[in-house]
Amino acid sequence: MNDINSSDPEIAEAIRNELKREEEGVELIPSENNVSKAVLQAMGSVFTNKYSEGYPKKRYYGGQEFVDVMEEIAIERAGKLFGAEHVNVQPYSGSPANQAVFFALLNVGDKFMGLNLTSGGHLTHGSPVNFSGKIYKCVSYDVEKETELLDMDKIKKQAISEKPKMIISGLTAYPRKIEFKAFQEICEEVDAYHMADISHIAGLVAGGAHESPFPFTDIITTTTHKSLRGPRGAIIMCKEEDRLHDKYHPELKMKDGSAKKLSQLIDSAVFPGLQGGPHDHVNAAKAVAFGEALEPSFKEYANQIVKNAKAMADSLMEEGIKLVTNGTDNHLILIDLRPSRLTGQGKLVQNALDEAGITTNKNTVPYEPASPFNPSGIRLGTPAITTRGMKESEMKVIAQGIAKVIKAPEDKAVIEKVHSDILELTKQFPLYPGMEILK
Ligand SMILES: *Cc1c(COP(=O)(O)O)cnc(C)c1O
């Protein structure tokens, strides 16, 4: 921080304050994490200076000898980590990665299926305010009202009657396992592509704590910055061959007359279809993160994320807090505030928890009776606090603090007491010990 401290004290101060916030608070947003110093260093490297449109050994600019080495390592490591036949590491983030898959496989107006946003799907899975819902025809599937679970038989019936060209499996706020194999079987029955968007659970999949969509799924997209613990960005992985070439893209041929491969459709949708130059500094950091995820300790990390989520869920329920689906199988927990007489008060609770040093986000619950701006849920997750080394006993302390705040979200004394407990706790689990910017 020496240079930025003197050249730009305002931004330096904002960075220092953010580090202090992260060190002192308990980070429970399930899509966030704390990357290693090595990942931070790769992101802050001179690769940010380079332009490298194209792919390794097929670039449009000179001076690519080291970019190519880096990108090939990133591709190889991701392939090993997820068992992928083909990997594209260039997508700038999760939304552009998903956009590239739509762009590669669907035509404007084509029909696809995705999980309803209010029940835990992502904006890019067909929300009417997103490109996916505006440019393509989305038919949402939903969780069951009673159980709040996905019913694969119902989704199958819906797919048979709707005949979508693609089905997206994946979640942002669904606390249970996704049955990727069942999704693939449905897709094969109705001649649809299957895109598994594992953005949230990529770390669990890489660490063996959740079933992997490969080897059977057509396409996987994932962000790299959530449970996978890399830089902000995304990758797309797919099978080489296009199972549905003759049905949907018979005209797409190579120069020698052979069918265009799925991997080629994806690569050309990313570049030159949607993006220009890749962010080489971020891709270098992705490579570092994939290397870390290939270490045996990452398996332990992934399993501890799930153990911690289960422990936190159990403690919350012991305190009388209602959870969507009454628990969790993955890294996330969705609190249903309605039985706590806080319908539509997610924002109030989020703010009260913020004041207590606990960072969460308000979220809709399935069949949300209020609005997305003032929803009736709070979403929690354990990837970041597990990175800090916290275990089941710390989950209990945090859950008790959350329960106290939910029971008295406007009681300043309660909030203050919880905040001092949280400060006490986080002091014992330094995030970036000895980081220079603390001085
Ligand atoms: C986070 C997320 C995305 C989008 O990622 P961004 O990097 O925020 O664009 C897409 N799909 C799912 C399932 C996600 O959880």
Ligand as a Chemical Component Dictionary entry (heavy atoms), coordinates in Angstrom:
data_LIG
# 
_chem_comp.id                   LIG 
_chem_comp.type                 NON-POLYMER 
_chem_comp.pdbx_formal_charge   0 
_chem_comp.three_letter_code    LIG 
# 
loop_
_chem_comp_atom.comp_id 
_chem_comp_atom.atom_id 
_chem_comp_atom.alt_atom_id 
_chem_comp_atom.type_symbol 
_chem_comp_atom.charge 
_chem_comp_atom.model_Cartn_x 
_chem_comp_atom.model_Cartn_y 
_chem_comp_atom.model_Cartn_z 
_chem_comp_atom.pdbx_ordinal 
LIG C1 C1 C 0 -23.705 -14.992 -8.712  1  
LIG C2 C2 C 0 -24.412 -15.766 -9.751  2  
LIG C3 C3 C 0 -24.379 -15.385 -11.100 3  
LIG C4 C4 C 0 -23.821 -14.068 -11.578 4  
LIG O1 O1 O 0 -22.570 -13.749 -11.300 5  
LIG P1 P1 P 0 -22.024 -12.245 -11.420 6  
LIG O2 O2 O 0 -20.570 -12.454 -11.384 7  
LIG O3 O3 O 0 -22.598 -11.505 -10.266 8  
LIG O4 O4 O 0 -22.505 -11.700 -12.731 9  
LIG C5 C5 C 0 -24.989 -16.211 -12.031 10 
LIG N1 N1 N 0 -25.613 -17.335 -11.656 11 
LIG C6 C6 C 0 -25.697 -17.718 -10.373 12 
LIG C7 C7 C 0 -26.406 -18.979 -10.024 13 
LIG C8 C8 C 0 -25.107 -16.937 -9.378  14 
LIG O5 O5 O 0 -25.218 -17.325 -8.101  15 
# 
loop_
_chem_comp_bond.comp_id 
_chem_comp_bond.atom_id_1 
_chem_comp_bond.atom_id_2 
_chem_comp_bond.value_order 
_chem_comp_bond.pdbx_ordinal 
LIG C1 C2 SING 1  
LIG C2 C3 SING 2  
LIG C2 C8 DOUB 3  
LIG C3 C4 SING 4  
LIG C3 C5 DOUB 5  
LIG C4 O1 SING 6  
LIG O1 P1 SING 7  
LIG P1 O2 DOUB 8  
LIG P1 O3 SING 9  
LIG P1 O4 SING 10 
LIG C5 N1 SING 11 
LIG N1 C6 DOUB 12 
LIG C6 C7 SING 13 
LIG C6 C8 SING 14 
LIG C8 O5 SING 15 
# 
